[in-house]
Amino acid sequence: MSVSTMMIVRFHKIKVLVVCLLFYARLSAQNSVSAFAFIDYQRSIPKINEILKRKEDTLMKQFAEKGLKWPARYVYIRSFKYDSQLEVWVKNTKEEKYRLFKSYKVCAMAGTLGPKRMAGDYQVPEGFYYINEFNAKSLYHLSLGLNYPNESDRILADSYQPGGEIYIHGSCVTTGCIPLTDAQIEEVYILAAYAKDLGEDFIPVHIFPVNFNVPKSVSYLNKFLVNFSEYSSFARSMRNAFYYFERYKDVPFVMVNSKGEYVTEDVPPPVEEKKGVVEKLKKKPPHAIQPIPEDELARTVDKLPVYPGGNDAFQSFLNKLSAESVNDLDDGQVKTFVMVEYIIDALGRPVYARVIHGGNDKINENIEHAFTAMPAWAPATHTGKNVPIKLKQTIMIGAD
């Protein structure tokens, strides 16, 4: 290679290096401007600018009183459905442990324990989310959007109508979100906006069924699991994540497997619980014990079982049951959908019933008893023989 050729090659290498350095410099500058501009953009919104002028000094004083550095670079939010509570934890470096800034009382929580699985079920999601929207023009004063449905929800929730538009918001009303008072959402919104401004693009929001440090709440969860044993694995993953944070004061690492299940590190509670939090309780009401194994139930039939009096009579039974359950809706709840599975045996007897979605303790107990107390049906048949079969029925309780 000639000297001139070598010089040309070196020139091109230097040119490529300079171009790369300029590219990364511009990219870094863009990211810095983008991060810096977020809080400026928020200030450009008259409503947010007024809130910042009114609330920022107060927040700074609250931080100072607790020995916290303002503003927080990292924010972690966790909410407890049964306890109607939302906590905001903060820190300023990745190496620090999170410290609790404040706990807020959630105005109301729609639905029951358990994750959200379809649109219109009024369920507040449970699981691991992050803030993906800052809405200063919300109908509910201010709102912070959550990335529901997440990867797990997209696998396990209804594939056509999983629901969406889940927010932490103000106005103290809810139909499946996490509502705070206007004054509270202003604080949370400002804290989250500053964290995003400082580079936290994915502010974690973890929604737990209960606060596992509260014995009364754990007891309620145990009772819930008596009739909803399929929820045990999900609740266990939530418990593990809760105790991971309690132990390390750091956000747990969560994965989603091919079945849509959360995979979390198995972390025992600080003090061994006497009865366990997510273990199945052995004692179950008779109607919740399936007497016929799955492999003995008919998969296909020539004729479905028939309620005495036919479909019209069965619909009247459902309407009556729905009307009787309205008064047992949770406070602030106007409607819920309940799905019950039940077995009609080869003699036409209803021998098993269990609500698998929706409702609450009282509603579900009444529905399960009502289904097992039904009169005998004309049994299902297959190839000329009477066969047992498991059926599912959705019941709407409340206003259309």
Secondary structure, 3 states (H helix, E strand, C coil): CCHHHHHHHHHHHHHHHHHHHHHHHHHHHHHHHHHHHHHHHHHCCHHHHHHHHHHHHHHHHHHHHCCCCCCCCEEEEEEECCCCEEEEEEECCCCCCCEEEEEEECCCCCCCCCCCCCCCCCCCCCEEEEEEEEECCCCCCCEEEECCCCHHHHHHCCCCCCCCCCEEECCCCCCCCEECCHHHHHHHHHHHHHHHHCCCCCCEEEEECCCCCCHHHHHHHHHHHHHCHHHHHHHHHHHHHHHHHHHHCCCCCCEECCCCCEECCCCCCCCCCCCCCCCCCCCCCHHHCCCCCHHHCCCCCCECCECCCCHHHHHHHHHHHHHHHHHHCCCCCCEEEEEEEEEECCCCCEEEEEEEECCCHHHHHHHHHHHHCCCCCECEEECCEEECEEEEEEEEEECC
